Amino acid sequence: MNYDRIAETLAVTMVLVSLGAAAAAAGPLDGAKLTTRIHGPRINPQDIKGRVIFFEYWGSHCPPCRASFPHLVALQKRFAPTRKFTVIASHVQADAQAAKTFCASQKVNFPVYQQLRLKNAPCGRGIPSAYLFDHTGKIAAKGHPAGLYGKVASLVKAVPNPLSTMIGDLEPKHFRLLAKGLVPGRAIGPSVLALERATKSTIDTQAKEAKAILERIHDWIAGELARTKQLSKSQPTKALQAADRLVRTVRGMPEEKEAAQVLKSLKNDPNVRVLAMIAKDVETLRRRIEVRGQSKAARMTAARLKRRIEILLKKDGLTEAVKTEAGELLKSLEGA
């Protein structure tokens, strides 16, 4: 049996399913031109799908707009660490430099763009005006921002937590507690053995459920193996992270050998290892800015990271994939 071929087929199927789901659930920023960022971390519309979004149109010369920002900063600081919420602001007056100065003085911790417009959420005639999107991308509330602050907590609480990314929408009844332990990066071997024993249960519903969960687990592992191999050709640092997580997940299982081989091949390139460490530090900085806002310390850290990337890019023998990823990381640090 050709397991590599099966894994590739499963991975393609998973991608097609995810693309179909993404098309069905359009995000608030789909189609928006995120070209003129004047403050805060960069965002990718795909990365924030599934989050509650507080989107505000404002102006730096509008006193009520300026008064709303401490509330927005507080909301971002409280809910951004959940990875289920973010504030985004669009400055709609002409003086972008004044907006940039104001955001820096207020230690604004969310992205601010100049003249960013959303198709399904127009600015209207007066500012400040805001839209609150739920995790499905639908408008949950709109109007003056002061009337929306109190609605954020309940919307964030309503964002579903998948029982396990490995079993998708499967909702076990007999093995719900066991399913909660199926977490990528945590060894699942003991749970798999327990499920294999359960497939021989005399209680038919238990046996069927155990078989269904095992099938989902093995599909997930095969898909991750295929995805990691594909990533290794274009985004080696992400592949390194994925392979490392997969090895820890399947520790002691038959699939460990193949996952370990993929990880070893990636670790053999010292440049991939270095860039992976830098990427981890960039992500840590991005999350810090997302919660605390930009600061002198954050700018100094960003400068050090830029220098590390620039030094790496001057080395001989870099693969095109490493060069591309390094360039993307460097670009992500612009304005940090």
Secondary structure, 3 states (H helix, E strand, C coil): CCHHHHHHHHHHHHHHHHHHHHHHCCCCCCCCCCCCEEECCCCCCCCCCCCEEEEEEECCCCHHHHHHHHHHHHHHHHHHHHCCEEEEEEECCCCHHHHHHHHHHCCCCCCEEECCCECCECCCCCCCEEEEECCCCCEEEEECHHHCHHHHHHHHHCCCCCCCCCCCCCCCCCCHHHHHCCCCCCCCHHHHHHHHHHCCCCCHHHHHHHHHHHHHHHHHHHHHHHHHHHHHHHCHHHHHHHHHHHHHHCCCCCCHHHHHHHHHHHHCCHHHHHHHHHHHHHHHHHHHHHHHCCCHHHHHHHHHHHHHHHHHHCCCCCCHHHHHHHHHHHHHCCCC
